[in-house]
Amino acid sequence: MAGGKALAANVWVDGTLYEAGSTPPKDVADEITNPKAWGESDSSDARSYPEGTPSEDWKVDELKAYAADNSVDLGDAKTKADIVSILGKA
């Protein structure tokens, strides 16, 4: 993360505030591991399902991620068909 890059957010390191827009010294920058501090997204921010309407072609994990991102309660759905049916009604 170091290398003269400016922060995108305020960050506290060892009791010292480094403000957004500032460029911390290399040793401090090396300690700042949160990608959001640098204005980057981490991999957990990436969508983990295909574009379009959920279908039987999607994996169960993709269907569940879509439901979570769209605040759809899957209730007691256990099978892929049940999940797709619920998402189709949402």
Distance bins in CASP14 RR format, pairs under 12 A and 6 or more apart:
PFRMAT RR
TARGET T0000
AUTHOR 0000-0000-0000
RMODE 2
METHOD distances of the structure
MODEL  1
1 7 0 0 0 0 1 0 0 0 0 0 0
1 8 0 0 0 0 0 1 0 0 0 0 0
1 11 0 0 0 0 0 1 0 0 0 0 0
1 23 0 0 0 0 0 1 0 0 0 0 0
1 24 0 0 0 0 1 0 0 0 0 0 0
1 26 0 0 0 0 1 0 0 0 0 0 0
1 27 0 0 0 0 0 1 0 0 0 0 0
1 28 0 0 0 0 0 1 0 0 0 0 0
1 29 1 0 1 0 0 0 0 0 0 0 0
1 30 1 0 0 1 0 0 0 0 0 0 0
1 31 0 0 0 0 1 0 0 0 0 0 0
1 32 1 0 1 0 0 0 0 0 0 0 0
1 33 1 0 0 1 0 0 0 0 0 0 0
1 34 0 0 0 0 1 0 0 0 0 0 0
1 35 0 0 0 0 1 0 0 0 0 0 0
1 36 0 0 0 0 0 1 0 0 0 0 0
1 37 0 0 0 0 1 0 0 0 0 0 0
1 38 1 0 1 0 0 0 0 0 0 0 0
1 39 0 0 0 0 0 1 0 0 0 0 0
1 40 0 0 0 0 1 0 0 0 0 0 0
2 23 0 0 0 0 1 0 0 0 0 0 0
2 24 0 0 0 0 1 0 0 0 0 0 0
2 25 0 0 0 0 1 0 0 0 0 0 0
2 26 1 0 1 0 0 0 0 0 0 0 0
2 27 0 0 0 0 1 0 0 0 0 0 0
2 28 0 0 0 0 1 0 0 0 0 0 0
2 29 1 1 0 0 0 0 0 0 0 0 0
2 30 1 0 1 0 0 0 0 0 0 0 0
2 31 0 0 0 0 1 0 0 0 0 0 0
2 32 0 0 0 0 1 0 0 0 0 0 0
2 33 0 0 0 0 0 1 0 0 0 0 0
2 38 0 0 0 0 0 1 0 0 0 0 0
3 23 0 0 0 0 1 0 0 0 0 0 0
3 24 0 0 0 0 1 0 0 0 0 0 0
3 25 0 0 0 0 0 1 0 0 0 0 0
3 26 1 0 0 1 0 0 0 0 0 0 0
3 27 0 0 0 0 0 1 0 0 0 0 0
3 28 0 0 0 0 0 1 0 0 0 0 0
3 29 1 0 0 1 0 0 0 0 0 0 0
3 30 0 0 0 0 1 0 0 0 0 0 0
3 32 0 0 0 0 0 1 0 0 0 0 0
3 38 0 0 0 0 0 1 0 0 0 0 0
4 21 0 0 0 0 0 1 0 0 0 0 0
4 22 0 0 0 0 0 1 0 0 0 0 0
4 23 1 0 1 0 0 0 0 0 0 0 0
4 24 0 0 0 0 1 0 0 0 0 0 0
4 25 0 0 0 0 1 0 0 0 0 0 0
4 26 1 0 0 1 0 0 0 0 0 0 0
4 28 0 0 0 0 0 1 0 0 0 0 0
4 29 1 0 0 1 0 0 0 0 0 0 0
4 30 0 0 0 0 0 1 0 0 0 0 0
4 38 0 0 0 0 0 1 0 0 0 0 0
5 18 0 0 0 0 0 1 0 0 0 0 0
5 21 0 0 0 0 1 0 0 0 0 0 0
5 22 0 0 0 0 0 1 0 0 0 0 0
5 23 1 0 0 1 0 0 0 0 0 0 0
5 24 0 0 0 0 1 0 0 0 0 0 0
5 25 0 0 0 0 0 1 0 0 0 0 0
5 26 0 0 0 0 0 1 0 0 0 0 0
5 28 0 0 0 0 0 1 0 0 0 0 0
5 29 1 0 0 1 0 0 0 0 0 0 0
5 30 0 0 0 0 0 1 0 0 0 0 0
5 32 0 0 0 0 1 0 0 0 0 0 0
5 35 0 0 0 0 0 1 0 0 0 0 0
5 37 0 0 0 0 0 1 0 0 0 0 0
5 38 1 0 0 1 0 0 0 0 0 0 0
5 39 0 0 0 0 1 0 0 0 0 0 0
5 40 0 0 0 0 1 0 0 0 0 0 0
6 18 0 0 0 0 1 0 0 0 0 0 0
6 19 0 0 0 0 1 0 0 0 0 0 0
6 20 1 0 0 1 0 0 0 0 0 0 0
6 21 1 0 1 0 0 0 0 0 0 0 0
6 22 1 0 0 1 0 0 0 0 0 0 0
6 23 1 0 1 0 0 0 0 0 0 0 0
6 24 0 0 0 0 1 0 0 0 0 0 0
6 29 0 0 0 0 0 1 0 0 0 0 0
6 32 0 0 0 0 0 1 0 0 0 0 0
6 37 0 0 0 0 0 1 0 0 0 0 0
6 38 0 0 0 0 1 0 0 0 0 0 0
6 39 0 0 0 0 1 0 0 0 0 0 0
7 13 0 0 0 0 0 1 0 0 0 0 0
7 17 0 0 0 0 0 1 0 0 0 0 0
7 18 1 0 1 0 0 0 0 0 0 0 0
7 19 1 0 0 1 0 0 0 0 0 0 0
7 20 1 0 1 0 0 0 0 0 0 0 0
7 21 1 0 1 0 0 0 0 0 0 0 0
7 22 1 0 1 0 0 0 0 0 0 0 0
7 23 1 0 0 1 0 0 0 0 0 0 0
7 24 1 0 0 1 0 0 0 0 0 0 0
7 28 0 0 0 0 0 1 0 0 0 0 0
7 29 0 0 0 0 1 0 0 0 0 0 0
7 32 1 0 0 1 0 0 0 0 0 0 0
7 34 0 0 0 0 0 1 0 0 0 0 0
7 35 0 0 0 0 0 1 0 0 0 0 0
7 36 0 0 0 0 0 1 0 0 0 0 0
7 37 1 0 1 0 0 0 0 0 0 0 0
7 38 1 0 0 1 0 0 0 0 0 0 0
7 39 0 0 0 0 1 0 0 0 0 0 0
7 40 0 0 0 0 0 1 0 0 0 0 0
8 18 0 0 0 0 0 1 0 0 0 0 0
8 19 0 0 0 0 0 1 0 0 0 0 0
8 20 1 0 1 0 0 0 0 0 0 0 0
8 21 1 0 0 1 0 0 0 0 0 0 0
8 22 0 0 0 0 0 1 0 0 0 0 0
8 23 0 0 0 0 0 1 0 0 0 0 0
8 32 0 0 0 0 0 1 0 0 0 0 0
8 34 0 0 0 0 0 1 0 0 0 0 0
8 35 0 0 0 0 1 0 0 0 0 0 0
8 36 1 0 0 1 0 0 0 0 0 0 0
8 37 1 0 0 1 0 0 0 0 0 0 0
8 38 1 0 1 0 0 0 0 0 0 0 0
8 39 1 1 0 0 0 0 0 0 0 0 0
8 40 1 0 0 1 0 0 0 0 0 0 0
8 41 0 0 0 0 0 1 0 0 0 0 0
9 17 0 0 0 0 0 1 0 0 0 0 0
9 18 0 0 0 0 1 0 0 0 0 0 0
9 19 0 0 0 0 1 0 0 0 0 0 0
9 20 1 0 1 0 0 0 0 0 0 0 0
9 21 0 0 0 0 1 0 0 0 0 0 0
9 22 0 0 0 0 0 1 0 0 0 0 0
9 32 0 0 0 0 1 0 0 0 0 0 0
9 34 0 0 0 0 1 0 0 0 0 0 0
9 35 0 0 0 0 0 1 0 0 0 0 0
9 36 1 0 0 1 0 0 0 0 0 0 0
9 37 1 0 1 0 0 0 0 0 0 0 0
9 38 0 0 0 0 1 0 0 0 0 0 0
9 39 1 0 0 1 0 0 0 0 0 0 0
9 40 0 0 0 0 0 1 0 0 0 0 0
10 16 0 0 0 0 0 1 0 0 0 0 0
10 17 1 0 0 1 0 0 0 0 0 0 0
10 18 1 0 0 1 0 0 0 0 0 0 0
10 19 1 0 1 0 0 0 0 0 0 0 0
10 20 1 0 1 0 0 0 0 0 0 0 0
10 21 0 0 0 0 1 0 0 0 0 0 0
10 22 0 0 0 0 1 0 0 0 0 0 0
10 24 0 0 0 0 0 1 0 0 0 0 0
10 32 0 0 0 0 0 1 0 0 0 0 0
10 34 0 0 0 0 0 1 0 0 0 0 0
10 36 0 0 0 0 0 1 0 0 0 0 0
10 37 0 0 0 0 1 0 0 0 0 0 0
11 17 1 0 0 1 0 0 0 0 0 0 0
11 18 1 0 1 0 0 0 0 0 0 0 0
11 19 0 0 0 0 1 0 0 0 0 0 0
11 20 0 0 0 0 1 0 0 0 0 0 0
11 21 0 0 0 0 0 1 0 0 0 0 0
11 22 0 0 0 0 1 0 0 0 0 0 0
11 23 0 0 0 0 0 1 0 0 0 0 0
11 24 1 0 0 1 0 0 0 0 0 0 0
11 28 0 0 0 0 1 0 0 0 0 0 0
11 29 0 0 0 0 1 0 0 0 0 0 0
11 31 0 0 0 0 1 0 0 0 0 0 0
11 32 1 0 1 0 0 0 0 0 0 0 0
11 33 0 0 0 0 0 1 0 0 0 0 0
11 34 1 0 0 1 0 0 0 0 0 0 0
11 35 0 0 0 0 0 1 0 0 0 0 0
11 36 0 0 0 0 1 0 0 0 0 0 0
11 37 1 0 1 0 0 0 0 0 0 0 0
11 38 0 0 0 0 1 0 0 0 0 0 0
11 39 0 0 0 0 0 1 0 0 0 0 0
12 18 1 0 0 1 0 0 0 0 0 0 0
12 19 0 0 0 0 0 1 0 0 0 0 0
12 24 0 0 0 0 0 1 0 0 0 0 0
12 28 0 0 0 0 0 1 0 0 0 0 0
12 31 0 0 0 0 0 1 0 0 0 0 0
12 32 0 0 0 0 1 0 0 0 0 0 0
12 34 0 0 0 0 0 1 0 0 0 0 0
12 37 0 0 0 0 0 1 0 0 0 0 0
13 19 0 0 0 0 0 1 0 0 0 0 0
13 22 0 0 0 0 0 1 0 0 0 0 0
13 24 1 0 0 1 0 0 0 0 0 0 0
13 25 0 0 0 0 1 0 0 0 0 0 0
13 27 0 0 0 0 1 0 0 0 0 0 0
13 28 1 0 1 0 0 0 0 0 0 0 0
13 29 0 0 0 0 1 0 0 0 0 0 0
13 30 0 0 0 0 0 1 0 0 0 0 0
13 31 1 0 1 0 0 0 0 0 0 0 0
13 32 1 0 0 1 0 0 0 0 0 0 0
13 33 0 0 0 0 0 1 0 0 0 0 0
13 34 0 0 0 0 0 1 0 0 0 0 0
13 37 0 0 0 0 1 0 0 0 0 0 0
14 24 0 0 0 0 0 1 0 0 0 0 0
14 25 0 0 0 0 0 1 0 0 0 0 0
14 27 0 0 0 0 0 1 0 0 0 0 0
14 28 0 0 0 0 1 0 0 0 0 0 0
14 31 1 0 0 1 0 0 0 0 0 0 0
14 32 0 0 0 0 0 1 0 0 0 0 0
15 28 0 0 0 0 0 1 0 0 0 0 0
15 31 0 0 0 0 0 1 0 0 0 0 0
16 22 0 0 0 0 0 1 0 0 0 0 0
16 24 0 0 0 0 1 0 0 0 0 0 0
16 25 0 0 0 0 0 1 0 0 0 0 0
16 27 0 0 0 0 0 1 0 0 0 0 0
16 28 1 0 0 1 0 0 0 0 0 0 0
16 31 0 0 0 0 0 1 0 0 0 0 0
16 32 0 0 0 0 0 1 0 0 0 0 0
17 24 0 0 0 0 0 1 0 0 0 0 0
17 28 0 0 0 0 0 1 0 0 0 0 0
18 24 1 0 1 0 0 0 0 0 0 0 0
18 25 0 0 0 0 1 0 0 0 0 0 0
18 28 1 0 0 1 0 0 0 0 0 0 0
18 29 0 0 0 0 1 0 0 0 0 0 0
18 31 0 0 0 0 0 1 0 0 0 0 0
18 32 1 0 0 1 0 0 0 0 0 0 0
18 37 0 0 0 0 1 0 0 0 0 0 0
18 38 0 0 0 0 0 1 0 0 0 0 0
19 37 0 0 0 0 0 1 0 0 0 0 0
20 36 0 0 0 0 0 1 0 0 0 0 0
20 37 0 0 0 0 1 0 0 0 0 0 0
20 38 0 0 0 0 0 1 0 0 0 0 0
20 39 0 0 0 0 1 0 0 0 0 0 0
21 37 0 0 0 0 0 1 0 0 0 0 0
21 38 0 0 0 0 0 1 0 0 0 0 0
21 39 0 0 0 0 0 1 0 0 0 0 0
22 28 0 0 0 0 0 1 0 0 0 0 0
22 29 0 0 0 0 0 1 0 0 0 0 0
22 32 0 0 0 0 0 1 0 0 0 0 0
22 37 0 0 0 0 0 1 0 0 0 0 0
23 29 1 0 0 1 0 0 0 0 0 0 0
23 32 0 0 0 0 0 1 0 0 0 0 0
23 38 0 0 0 0 0 1 0 0 0 0 0
24 30 0 0 0 0 1 0 0 0 0 0 0
24 31 0 0 0 0 1 0 0 0 0 0 0
24 32 1 0 0 1 0 0 0 0 0 0 0
24 37 0 0 0 0 1 0 0 0 0 0 0
24 38 0 0 0 0 0 1 0 0 0 0 0
25 31 0 0 0 0 0 1 0 0 0 0 0
25 32 0 0 0 0 0 1 0 0 0 0 0
26 32 0 0 0 0 0 1 0 0 0 0 0
28 37 0 0 0 0 0 1 0 0 0 0 0
29 37 0 0 0 0 1 0 0 0 0 0 0
29 38 0 0 0 0 1 0 0 0 0 0 0
31 37 0 0 0 0 0 1 0 0 0 0 0
32 38 1 0 0 1 0 0 0 0 0 0 0
32 39 0 0 0 0 0 1 0 0 0 0 0
32 40 0 0 0 0 0 1 0 0 0 0 0
33 40 0 0 0 0 0 1 0 0 0 0 0
33 42 0 0 0 0 1 0 0 0 0 0 0
34 40 0 0 0 0 1 0 0 0 0 0 0
34 41 0 0 0 0 0 1 0 0 0 0 0
34 42 1 0 0 1 0 0 0 0 0 0 0
34 44 0 0 0 0 0 1 0 0 0 0 0
35 41 1 0 0 1 0 0 0 0 0 0 0
35 42 1 0 1 0 0 0 0 0 0 0 0
35 43 0 0 0 0 1 0 0 0 0 0 0
35 44 0 0 0 0 1 0 0 0 0 0 0
35 45 0 0 0 0 1 0 0 0 0 0 0
35 46 0 0 0 0 0 1 0 0 0 0 0
36 42 1 0 0 1 0 0 0 0 0 0 0
36 44 0 0 0 0 0 1 0 0 0 0 0
36 45 0 0 0 0 1 0 0 0 0 0 0
39 45 0 0 0 0 0 1 0 0 0 0 0
40 46 0 0 0 0 0 1 0 0 0 0 0
41 47 0 0 0 0 0 1 0 0 0 0 0
44 65 0 0 0 0 0 1 0 0 0 0 0
44 68 0 0 0 0 0 1 0 0 0 0 0
44 69 0 0 0 0 0 1 0 0 0 0 0
45 69 0 0 0 0 0 1 0 0 0 0 0
46 65 0 0 0 0 0 1 0 0 0 0 0
46 69 0 0 0 0 0 1 0 0 0 0 0
47 62 0 0 0 0 1 0 0 0 0 0 0
47 65 1 0 0 1 0 0 0 0 0 0 0
47 66 0 0 0 0 1 0 0 0 0 0 0
47 68 0 0 0 0 0 1 0 0 0 0 0
47 69 1 0 0 1 0 0 0 0 0 0 0
47 70 0 0 0 0 0 1 0 0 0 0 0
48 58 0 0 0 0 0 1 0 0 0 0 0
48 59 0 0 0 0 1 0 0 0 0 0 0
48 60 0 0 0 0 0 1 0 0 0 0 0
48 61 1 0 0 1 0 0 0 0 0 0 0
48 62 1 0 0 1 0 0 0 0 0 0 0
48 63 0 0 0 0 0 1 0 0 0 0 0
48 64 0 0 0 0 1 0 0 0 0 0 0
48 65 1 0 1 0 0 0 0 0 0 0 0
48 66 0 0 0 0 1 0 0 0 0 0 0
48 67 0 0 0 0 0 1 0 0 0 0 0
48 68 0 0 0 0 1 0 0 0 0 0 0
48 69 0 0 0 0 1 0 0 0 0 0 0
49 55 0 0 0 0 0 1 0 0 0 0 0
49 57 0 0 0 0 0 1 0 0 0 0 0
49 58 1 0 0 1 0 0 0 0 0 0 0
49 59 0 0 0 0 1 0 0 0 0 0 0
49 60 0 0 0 0 0 1 0 0 0 0 0
49 61 0 0 0 0 1 0 0 0 0 0 0
49 62 1 1 0 0 0 0 0 0 0 0 0
49 63 1 0 0 1 0 0 0 0 0 0 0
49 64 0 0 0 0 1 0 0 0 0 0 0
49 65 1 0 1 0 0 0 0 0 0 0 0
49 66 1 0 1 0 0 0 0 0 0 0 0
49 67 0 0 0 0 1 0 0 0 0 0 0
49 68 0 0 0 0 1 0 0 0 0 0 0
49 69 1 0 0 1 0 0 0 0 0 0 0
49 70 0 0 0 0 0 1 0 0 0 0 0
49 83 0 0 0 0 0 1 0 0 0 0 0
49 87 0 0 0 0 0 1 0 0 0 0 0
50 57 0 0 0 0 1 0 0 0 0 0 0
50 58 1 0 0 1 0 0 0 0 0 0 0
50 59 0 0 0 0 1 0 0 0 0 0 0
50 61 0 0 0 0 0 1 0 0 0 0 0
50 62 1 0 0 1 0 0 0 0 0 0 0
50 63 0 0 0 0 0 1 0 0 0 0 0
50 65 0 0 0 0 0 1 0 0 0 0 0
50 66 0 0 0 0 1 0 0 0 0 0 0
51 58 0 0 0 0 0 1 0 0 0 0 0
51 62 0 0 0 0 0 1 0 0 0 0 0
51 66 0 0 0 0 0 1 0 0 0 0 0
52 58 0 0 0 0 1 0 0 0 0 0 0
52 62 0 0 0 0 0 1 0 0 0 0 0
52 66 0 0 0 0 1 0 0 0 0 0 0
52 70 0 0 0 0 0 1 0 0 0 0 0
52 87 0 0 0 0 0 1 0 0 0 0 0
52 88 0 0 0 0 0 1 0 0 0 0 0
53 63 0 0 0 0 0 1 0 0 0 0 0
53 66 0 0 0 0 1 0 0 0 0 0 0
53 70 0 0 0 0 0 1 0 0 0 0 0
53 84 0 0 0 0 1 0 0 0 0 0 0
53 87 0 0 0 0 1 0 0 0 0 0 0
53 88 1 0 0 1 0 0 0 0 0 0 0
53 90 0 0 0 0 0 1 0 0 0 0 0
54 60 0 0 0 0 0 1 0 0 0 0 0
54 61 0 0 0 0 0 1 0 0 0 0 0
54 62 1 0 0 1 0 0 0 0 0 0 0
54 63 1 0 1 0 0 0 0 0 0 0 0
54 64 0 0 0 0 0 1 0 0 0 0 0
54 65 0 0 0 0 0 1 0 0 0 0 0
54 66 1 0 1 0 0 0 0 0 0 0 0
54 67 0 0 0 0 1 0 0 0 0 0 0
54 69 0 0 0 0 0 1 0 0 0 0 0
54 70 0 0 0 0 1 0 0 0 0 0 0
54 72 0 0 0 0 1 0 0 0 0 0 0
54 74 0 0 0 0 0 1 0 0 0 0 0
54 80 0 0 0 0 1 0 0 0 0 0 0
54 81 0 0 0 0 0 1 0 0 0 0 0
54 83 1 0 0 1 0 0 0 0 0 0 0
54 84 1 0 1 0 0 0 0 0 0 0 0
54 85 0 0 0 0 1 0 0 0 0 0 0
54 86 0 0 0 0 1 0 0 0 0 0 0
54 87 1 0 1 0 0 0 0 0 0 0 0
54 88 1 0 0 1 0 0 0 0 0 0 0
54 89 0 0 0 0 0 1 0 0 0 0 0
54 90 0 0 0 0 1 0 0 0 0 0 0
55 62 0 0 0 0 1 0 0 0 0 0 0
55 63 0 0 0 0 1 0 0 0 0 0 0
55 66 0 0 0 0 0 1 0 0 0 0 0
55 80 0 0 0 0 1 0 0 0 0 0 0
55 81 0 0 0 0 0 1 0 0 0 0 0
55 83 0 0 0 0 0 1 0 0 0 0 0
55 84 1 0 0 1 0 0 0 0 0 0 0
55 85 0 0 0 0 0 1 0 0 0 0 0
55 87 0 0 0 0 1 0 0 0 0 0 0
55 88 0 0 0 0 1 0 0 0 0 0 0
56 62 0 0 0 0 0 1 0 0 0 0 0
56 63 0 0 0 0 1 0 0 0 0 0 0
56 79 0 0 0 0 0 1 0 0 0 0 0
56 80 1 0 0 1 0 0 0 0 0 0 0
56 81 1 0 0 1 0 0 0 0 0 0 0
56 82 0 0 0 0 0 1 0 0 0 0 0
56 83 0 0 0 0 1 0 0 0 0 0 0
56 84 1 0 1 0 0 0 0 0 0 0 0
56 85 0 0 0 0 0 1 0 0 0 0 0
56 87 0 0 0 0 0 1 0 0 0 0 0
56 88 0 0 0 0 0 1 0 0 0 0 0
57 63 0 0 0 0 0 1 0 0 0 0 0
57 80 0 0 0 0 1 0 0 0 0 0 0
57 84 0 0 0 0 1 0 0 0 0 0 0
58 64 0 0 0 0 1 0 0 0 0 0 0
58 65 0 0 0 0 1 0 0 0 0 0 0
58 66 1 0 0 1 0 0 0 0 0 0 0
58 67 0 0 0 0 0 1 0 0 0 0 0
58 80 0 0 0 0 1 0 0 0 0 0 0
58 81 0 0 0 0 0 1 0 0 0 0 0
58 83 0 0 0 0 1 0 0 0 0 0 0
58 84 1 0 0 1 0 0 0 0 0 0 0
58 87 0 0 0 0 1 0 0 0 0 0 0
59 65 0 0 0 0 1 0 0 0 0 0 0
59 66 0 0 0 0 0 1 0 0 0 0 0
59 80 0 0 0 0 1 0 0 0 0 0 0
59 83 0 0 0 0 0 1 0 0 0 0 0
59 84 0 0 0 0 0 1 0 0 0 0 0
60 66 0 0 0 0 0 1 0 0 0 0 0
60 67 0 0 0 0 0 1 0 0 0 0 0
60 74 0 0 0 0 0 1 0 0 0 0 0
60 77 0 0 0 0 1 0 0 0 0 0 0
60 78 0 0 0 0 1 0 0 0 0 0 0
60 79 0 0 0 0 1 0 0 0 0 0 0
60 80 1 0 1 0 0 0 0 0 0 0 0
60 81 0 0 0 0 0 1 0 0 0 0 0
60 82 0 0 0 0 0 1 0 0 0 0 0
60 83 1 0 0 1 0 0 0 0 0 0 0
60 84 0 0 0 0 1 0 0 0 0 0 0
60 87 0 0 0 0 0 1 0 0 0 0 0
61 67 0 0 0 0 0 1 0 0 0 0 0
61 68 0 0 0 0 0 1 0 0 0 0 0
61 80 0 0 0 0 0 1 0 0 0 0 0
61 83 0 0 0 0 0 1 0 0 0 0 0
62 68 0 0 0 0 0 1 0 0 0 0 0
62 69 0 0 0 0 0 1 0 0 0 0 0
62 80 0 0 0 0 0 1 0 0 0 0 0
62 83 0 0 0 0 1 0 0 0 0 0 0
62 84 0 0 0 0 0 1 0 0 0 0 0
62 87 0 0 0 0 0 1 0 0 0 0 0
63 69 0 0 0 0 0 1 0 0 0 0 0
63 70 0 0 0 0 0 1 0 0 0 0 0
63 72 0 0 0 0 1 0 0 0 0 0 0
63 74 0 0 0 0 1 0 0 0 0 0 0
63 77 0 0 0 0 1 0 0 0 0 0 0
63 78 0 0 0 0 0 1 0 0 0 0 0
63 79 0 0 0 0 0 1 0 0 0 0 0
63 80 1 0 0 1 0 0 0 0 0 0 0
63 81 0 0 0 0 0 1 0 0 0 0 0
63 82 0 0 0 0 1 0 0 0 0 0 0
63 83 1 0 1 0 0 0 0 0 0 0 0
63 84 1 0 0 1 0 0 0 0 0 0 0
63 85 0 0 0 0 0 1 0 0 0 0 0
63 86 0 0 0 0 1 0 0 0 0 0 0
63 87 1 0 0 1 0 0 0 0 0 0 0
63 88 0 0 0 0 0 1 0 0 0 0 0
63 90 0 0 0 0 0 1 0 0 0 0 0
64 70 0 0 0 0 0 1 0 0 0 0 0
64 72 0 0 0 0 1 0 0 0 0 0 0
64 73 0 0 0 0 0 1 0 0 0 0 0
64 74 1 0 0 1 0 0 0 0 0 0 0
64 75 0 0 0 0 0 1 0 0 0 0 0
64 77 0 0 0 0 1 0 0 0 0 0 0
64 78 0 0 0 0 0 1 0 0 0 0 0
64 80 0 0 0 0 0 1 0 0 0 0 0
64 82 0 0 0 0 0 1 0 0 0 0 0
64 83 1 0 0 1 0 0 0 0 0 0 0
64 84 0 0 0 0 0 1 0 0 0 0 0
64 86 0 0 0 0 0 1 0 0 0 0 0
64 87 0 0 0 0 1 0 0 0 0 0 0
65 72 0 0 0 0 0 1 0 0 0 0 0
65 74 0 0 0 0 0 1 0 0 0 0 0
65 83 0 0 0 0 0 1 0 0 0 0 0
65 87 0 0 0 0 0 1 0 0 0 0 0
66 72 1 0 0 1 0 0 0 0 0 0 0
66 74 0 0 0 0 0 1 0 0 0 0 0
66 83 0 0 0 0 1 0 0 0 0 0 0
66 84 0 0 0 0 0 1 0 0 0 0 0
66 86 0 0 0 0 0 1 0 0 0 0 0
66 87 1 0 0 1 0 0 0 0 0 0 0
66 88 0 0 0 0 0 1 0 0 0 0 0
66 90 0 0 0 0 1 0 0 0 0 0 0
67 73 1 0 0 1 0 0 0 0 0 0 0
67 74 1 0 1 0 0 0 0 0 0 0 0
67 75 0 0 0 0 1 0 0 0 0 0 0
67 77 0 0 0 0 1 0 0 0 0 0 0
67 82 0 0 0 0 0 1 0 0 0 0 0
67 83 1 0 0 1 0 0 0 0 0 0 0
67 84 0 0 0 0 0 1 0 0 0 0 0
67 85 0 0 0 0 0 1 0 0 0 0 0
67 86 1 0 0 1 0 0 0 0 0 0 0
67 87 1 0 0 1 0 0 0 0 0 0 0
67 88 0 0 0 0 0 1 0 0 0 0 0
67 89 0 0 0 0 0 1 0 0 0 0 0
67 90 1 0 0 1 0 0 0 0 0 0 0
68 74 0 0 0 0 1 0 0 0 0 0 0
68 83 0 0 0 0 0 1 0 0 0 0 0
68 87 0 0 0 0 0 1 0 0 0 0 0
69 87 0 0 0 0 0 1 0 0 0 0 0
69 90 0 0 0 0 0 1 0 0 0 0 0
70 86 0 0 0 0 0 1 0 0 0 0 0
70 87 0 0 0 0 1 0 0 0 0 0 0
70 88 0 0 0 0 0 1 0 0 0 0 0
70 90 1 0 0 1 0 0 0 0 0 0 0
71 87 0 0 0 0 0 1 0 0 0 0 0
71 90 0 0 0 0 1 0 0 0 0 0 0
72 83 0 0 0 0 1 0 0 0 0 0 0
72 84 0 0 0 0 0 1 0 0 0 0 0
72 85 0 0 0 0 0 1 0 0 0 0 0
72 86 1 0 0 1 0 0 0 0 0 0 0
72 87 1 0 0 1 0 0 0 0 0 0 0
72 88 0 0 0 0 1 0 0 0 0 0 0
72 89 0 0 0 0 1 0 0 0 0 0 0
72 90 1 0 1 0 0 0 0 0 0 0 0
73 83 0 0 0 0 0 1 0 0 0 0 0
73 86 0 0 0 0 1 0 0 0 0 0 0
73 87 0 0 0 0 0 1 0 0 0 0 0
73 89 0 0 0 0 0 1 0 0 0 0 0
73 90 0 0 0 0 1 0 0 0 0 0 0
74 80 0 0 0 0 0 1 0 0 0 0 0
74 82 1 0 0 1 0 0 0 0 0 0 0
74 83 1 0 1 0 0 0 0 0 0 0 0
74 84 0 0 0 0 0 1 0 0 0 0 0
74 85 0 0 0 0 0 1 0 0 0 0 0
74 86 1 0 1 0 0 0 0 0 0 0 0
74 87 0 0 0 0 1 0 0 0 0 0 0
74 88 0 0 0 0 0 1 0 0 0 0 0
74 89 0 0 0 0 0 1 0 0 0 0 0
74 90 0 0 0 0 1 0 0 0 0 0 0
75 82 0 0 0 0 1 0 0 0 0 0 0
75 83 0 0 0 0 1 0 0 0 0 0 0
75 85 0 0 0 0 0 1 0 0 0 0 0
75 86 1 0 0 1 0 0 0 0 0 0 0
75 87 0 0 0 0 0 1 0 0 0 0 0
75 90 0 0 0 0 0 1 0 0 0 0 0
76 82 0 0 0 0 1 0 0 0 0 0 0
76 83 0 0 0 0 0 1 0 0 0 0 0
76 86 0 0 0 0 1 0 0 0 0 0 0
77 83 1 0 1 0 0 0 0 0 0 0 0
77 84 0 0 0 0 1 0 0 0 0 0 0
77 85 1 0 0 1 0 0 0 0 0 0 0
77 86 1 0 1 0 0 0 0 0 0 0 0
77 87 0 0 0 0 1 0 0 0 0 0 0
77 88 0 0 0 0 0 1 0 0 0 0 0
77 89 0 0 0 0 0 1 0 0 0 0 0
77 90 0 0 0 0 0 1 0 0 0 0 0
78 85 0 0 0 0 0 1 0 0 0 0 0
78 86 0 0 0 0 0 1 0 0 0 0 0
79 85 0 0 0 0 1 0 0 0 0 0 0
79 86 0 0 0 0 0 1 0 0 0 0 0
80 86 0 0 0 0 0 1 0 0 0 0 0
80 87 0 0 0 0 0 1 0 0 0 0 0
81 87 0 0 0 0 0 1 0 0 0 0 0
81 88 0 0 0 0 0 1 0 0 0 0 0
82 88 0 0 0 0 0 1 0 0 0 0 0
82 89 0 0 0 0 0 1 0 0 0 0 0
83 89 0 0 0 0 0 1 0 0 0 0 0
83 90 0 0 0 0 0 1 0 0 0 0 0
84 90 0 0 0 0 0 1 0 0 0 0 0
END
